[in-house]
Amino acid sequence: MARSNRREAGRRRLAMRLPHMRTLIMAARDPLQLELFEAYQMAVEARDTLRGRPSNSKLVREYDETCFEIEQHVIRAMQEPSYTQRTN
């Protein structure tokens, strides 16, 4: 998947996971935000690839944790005053 496609897929996935942040996520243009969206999509893809294999359950948990951590980064980044001022 191309980088821009990953970013947009990650954006949409995060908007679904974080409905209270949906408007801000969909409006985000900051390069840091776009990188977080891409990283999220990559982590989800890796986790889903491993998910069907019983021997990889520990790795799946690690990717679940990574996804959760990225979600928390997105929430914090969207709540930063400097970010909301740039998008208004």
N, C-alpha and C positions, 0 to 999 in steps of 0.2 A: 504494500500500500504506500502511495506517495506521501511525503511529509505533510502537504497541505490537506490531503484527505484524512490522514491520521488526526490532525489537529481538529478538523471539523467533526469527525466521528467522536473524538474525545469530548469535544464541546457538547455535542448532542447527548452523549451518554451521561456526562456530568449534570447537564440540565435536567435529565430525568431522575438522577440519583439525588439531586439537591434542588427540589422544586421551589423552595423558599429563596433560592439564589438564581432562579432561571432567567429572569430579565437581565440581571447583571452579566451572567455567563454568556448569554446570547449577544449582548452588546459589546463584550470585551474585545479590545483591539491591541491591548498592551502586549508587547513581545514576551514578557514573562508569563502572562496568562496563557498565551498561545503555546508556549513551551510546556506548561503544566498540562494543558489539554492533550498535547501529543504524548507526553510521558504517561498520562493516565491510560490513553488508548493502548499504548504499547504494553503496559502492565496487564491490562485486561486481556489482550490478545494472548500474551504468554501464559497467563493463568488458565484461560479457557483451553489452550492447547494441551496443557498438562492435566487438566481436570479429569479426564476420562481414564487416567492411568493410576491404578491403586498404589503403585510403588512411589508415586510422586506426591502423596498427600501432604508431606511436610512442606514441600516447595509450593504447593497450592496455597497452604496457609500463609506462607511468607508473601506470596503475591497478593493475597487478600489483605494482609496488613499494609503492604505497599500502596494498594489502591486506597485504603482507608486514610493513610497518611497524606496522600496526594489530595484527597477530598478535603482534608483539614487545611492543607496549604491553600487550596483554592478559596475556601471559606475565609481564611484570614486575609488573603490578598484582596478579595473582593470587599472586605470591610475596612481596609486601610483608607483613611481620609484622602491621602494623596491620589489613590486610584479612583475613588468616586468623583473627585474634583476634575480629573482628567477626562472622564467619560461624560460629564454634564456639559 
